[in-house]
Amino acid sequence: MFLAAVAALVVASCLPSAVTTSQEVDAEGEWREVVDIDLQIREGSALDFSPIFADQPAIAESRFLAKENGTVRVSAPGVKPQKFLCAPMVLQEPHGGFPDREEADAVASHLRMAGYNLARLHFVDNALMKDDNGDFDFDPQQVDRFHYFLAALKNNGIYWMIDAATSWNGAYGNLPNGRWDSDDNFLQLEVHFREEARAHWGEMVDRILGETNPYTGGPILLDPALVAITTINEPSISRTLRRNSFEGRRTDFEDWLTEEYGTLSDSRRVEVLTGLERDTFKWMRDFLRDRGYRGLVTMYNNSRMTWAQVAPGDGDLVANHDYHDWPKGFIRPGATMGNESSIKKRGSYFRILALVRHANIPFIVDEYDHPYWSEWRREAGLVIPAYGALQNWDGICRFNNPGILRYSDTHIRRRQAIHPYAVGMDPIGRASEAIAALLFRRGDVFAAEQKIVYRLSRDTVFNSKRGHGRIPIPMGEIGLIHEIAVDISSINDAPSAQESSRQRIVELTPRLWSLPAARESSGLTKEQQINAARGIFISDTGQLHFDARRSQLEIRTEKTEAVAFSEGGPIDLGRLKLLSADVPAVVAASSLDQSGLEESNRILVVFSTDALNSGAKFEDGDRAVLAELGTLPVIMRTGRAELELAHQNPDSLKLYALALNGERREELELEQITGAVRFALDLGALGGPTPFFEIVRED
């Protein structure tokens, strides 16, 4: 347990918002220190989800991943399509580098028990180029640890998704200003027009992925654990040309473009840029195929322009990412965020992602987050996992590093406090990911009954808004009701979507780029259209109830019922009832066995409020402008929720508070009534606050 007192912190005590000032916080008041130090999930605990996924096939040499009807599956008889709960791992400095062998085994085991079955390895190039005294000057220790970590993941049934290149500096060395220097190289753009850059990328593939891993016995590139390769992270030309950095490289590209193609009209320029992206993607994919790689290949994961969706559709897998309320300025004093509910914003980042999903091609959200220090980030455990399941997406990756095993005094900077994009350090993030494993990977939320495919013509793609057109984000709200996707098969090589009883094709022209027209053309009933105008969306499965006006999302499934709320009840989900709460939160109850909630012998209950670093300060009363990040220990907002859970056998049930590693702590009072149990979760009355509780039958 940390001995340091909770220092100056921002706080308020009223529902629904924790308005903050720089006053001192009473450690025995509304915010309490998280006393757990050990974060590594205990085998057999309520947070060990490995029994739930025990039927997953082992990663074997005879199996590989392929696309089938737009979903990812393991090529083996009788194996159903896989849903990937993905753990993005950034292990360069300042995250500490790749772990040693003992830590690697522990992290991989922890991820398996947490329900992850895919790890996205990001910035591998930077991690290996630790000292970078010359090009490809890889650190031998980091290379060995990288290889061992891959083997540890594989031994735990966790597949890999790897960026062939992430850093704009690739594996170039002799960088006077370090790996983040943006003065000399911009590999993401240069691979489109410089042969030397392509040669450098190819050598990266050969020397990082083509080498034999001594701990698996074969080349990484040929290992069946390698589900997907992102050829290079965030290379979209439309985005890179709008960046404020890399001015020299952007000028070089524009000069080359003029020399090659002369003066271009807007529509002709868009066609040329599209051709460059498609040619580059084809060259990279062919390079990987020539080296023997047979897994999925993806590229261009960071653009919304309609023309920029063409090249991704040439791949085996479409990947994209987006964030809600990301902090501008990261953690520097004066950094800002809106500190706003994603539900109030009608799931804006979900809507963006839904509109770049292609029909008949597997889709993965390779990054998403509702980052620290937003008090609303608890919503992330419901919004993307639930609606990703409704959309029948193949994978979701909340960014990043969920495999943190302990709070400790360390030299590793990103482990000295909760940071934005740091799920593993945040008890609220950990609670969200537990819910995500059940809603998304287990499949508690069903795929939509109806699919709407928006078909874009060549003219719409290249000529709308003089080549700068994009499907308006508000149109993505149809995805809160039905599954949606785009079809650009008129241009790229993707299979064309076909009309069916489940699938409606809408020829999407700019005339329909208004919400009323989109709602009508997508087949919404009059009642659905009226509700949508009011910010209310009920999924066609009936499981998801979204109310933007109240910042409230209700989920009703056989095995999980959950609600994100800003007002303290009562809320009746069917089996689970929130009778009252004095703090905004997410409350969820999930069966941990094969039974529904009413029959389950073991139930995980989540009461997720808010958490901050000790000493965190903000310059305003809305927690929108950061003054100081703060340090460990983490403190959690306390609160009380009174709940009722219907159950067929209430007399034999007991209730426990859980540590962050899943171990049982104190037993709590559980009132048995006819056909149900009632109980209060009071975070301030516990030995230390936690978002996790367990209801279990003990005969």
Phi, psi and omega in degrees: 000139178290140180267343183294142178285154175290120187270196183304132184211159178269141185198159164206164189245005189259150171275139007262357190240139176272078177295141191238149171225181181265019181287162177290144180253135177284120181299341177259010182264222186292331180250132181233147179292136172285116187274344182290133174253318181280118182251358184284122184302134179274131178301134180086353180282174179292344177267000176271101182270002184301325176296330180295325184251028184294340182275001178296132180294146177293151175288115185232159182298333185277356184247143174218168183259141180218169176260139180218114180055036176082012176233162180266135178221156171276129183283085178204144183301134174076006181265125183283162177305144182271140165254132185254117165269113194255138176254100175292133183236115173250110190240020171282175166294139012264027181267359173106354182079177178295143185287158173290178189296316180298315180292321180299315178298319182292318180295315181298318178296317178300315181297318178301313181292331178285351176103005179281141174229012176211138173239129174263114180270116192238138182060037173299321182301314179295321181296321181284328179272058188295318182252335175039060175282348177196170178302136178058030177275074184285142176284117184302323180294317179293323177298314180297318180291323175302311180299316182293321180296319176301316180296320179297317177299312181299318180296340178259015176074022182254119179285171182240142166232121190234135169285122173296329174209136176240312184289140174294343176267002177051230176248027174288148180242191180055049180262107187297333182255014175092179186294340181267006179298130180245021184275325193254324189232148172212075188303324182303323179270321188293333179295345180277343186215002180235122180297326180297322179293320177296319179297321178295316178300316180298321178292326175300315178301312182296320188270343177256312184261340182274346181285151177287131175273114184296341184268349173245343176088009180204172178296143178303320184299331184259002184284134179296346177287342182278093181294312190211149173241127167272115188301317175201136186283135173051059181260007186305125181298321183298328179276319184295328181286348179259003181283152179280337181268179177060037185301319182298316181291324179294322176295317177302318181294315180297322178296316179297318182298317179294319180295322183281322191236355181074197179284130187244139169291167181301312182292321179292322178299316179298319179296320179295314180296321177298316178298320178298316180295316181295317179296318180295316179298315179299317180299315181292318180294319177298321178301314180294319179296321178296334178274001175099002181286133182238009179277196183275144180236133179223157180200162178064076185248026187211034178222154181246346180305144181297320180292333181284356175272352184291306183299317178304328180289351174279351187270179177276341186211135172259130177235145175203165180213156177199164184226150171257125171060050181286145184285122178276114186104002177055250183244012179290147174306131184096354176300147187231153167211164181284337186051057186238152176290132174289333179288317176302326179275017179058038177059049189305317182289329172297316183298321177299314182293321182297331183274357175247009175278133182263143175293139173067018174229133177306148184223134176227137172273101189278351171204138165201159175189154165243094201283159164304137023248018180300132177288348182266002187295345176302335182294339185297335179288346180250315193296298183289316179299315182291313183281335170297322176292317177302322180280353182062034174293158184272335181197154175224139184229103178277126190272125355205182175051065177283350186272045176274128189258348182195153164270129183204163173284114190215157174278349182285114192299319184283000176248013178265355181187164168291132174244163167301147180061048182215075187299318187292337180274351192248116178300331177288320176296320180295320177296319180297319181290329175297316177295320181300321180301325184273316179294315188265298187291315179292333178090029178300322175271128183278154172294152182298153179280332183239139179241131177251123179248122179265111182268127181255130177281165177300319180296318179297318183295314190264338189247347181293133181051044176055040177089359181250019183287151173211149178297126183302134183305320180304333179298337179295348180295340175300332179290350173280353180242308183240166168288139178226156178199166175249155179231114178243031184292348175293344183241311186263190188266010182289150176294142182283139177287145183241143177295141177206180180296332180264339191240123180253130179260127178241119176286106189267110175246163179305337177298331181266006183277046172224149187298313180302317180293320180296317180298317182290315182293335179278000174085017178293141176290167178301319179297317178296322179294319179294316178298317181299321178296335178268357180087021180246128183224125176246122182299153183292350173276345183081359184276335188242124179239115188245123180232098183295327183298323184259005185051049186230132177231122180248136181235127181231104176231173182297321186255341180224134167234138187206158177209136167257128186217155174246349176242142196276036171091181002284149178226122182254111179267353182120283175272322181257129178238126170272107182284320178194159174204145181252016181207142174297145186192177162248131174238134181214151172226128184227131172294139179252010176233198185278355185268163172287173185303320186288339182249353190294142176271352182210124186228131173268127176247133180242132173230095190251119185251273184197156177212151180218165170282148170298137178080005176295137179226151179229151185274357183222173181273359181252008180056040182254339182237119184281134173255313177219136181293322185088183185219177168293155003282156174287143172240150186238141179288127179276171180173172182230132175232134175253128189230156172227133182232121178292138180204144182285335182229067186290337188294334185261010186267146173231158184236132180230144164280144182245146169289169181294345176263004177096349179294143178287136173252235185284147172279140183246159182290136180228117182267122177272126174234175183297115176072016183192170171234148175239144181200158177243134174252109182244099186295331180284343181266356181277167174298336175190145184292149179206150174271356191248137177218158182226130169253126187220145175276127176230096181288000000 
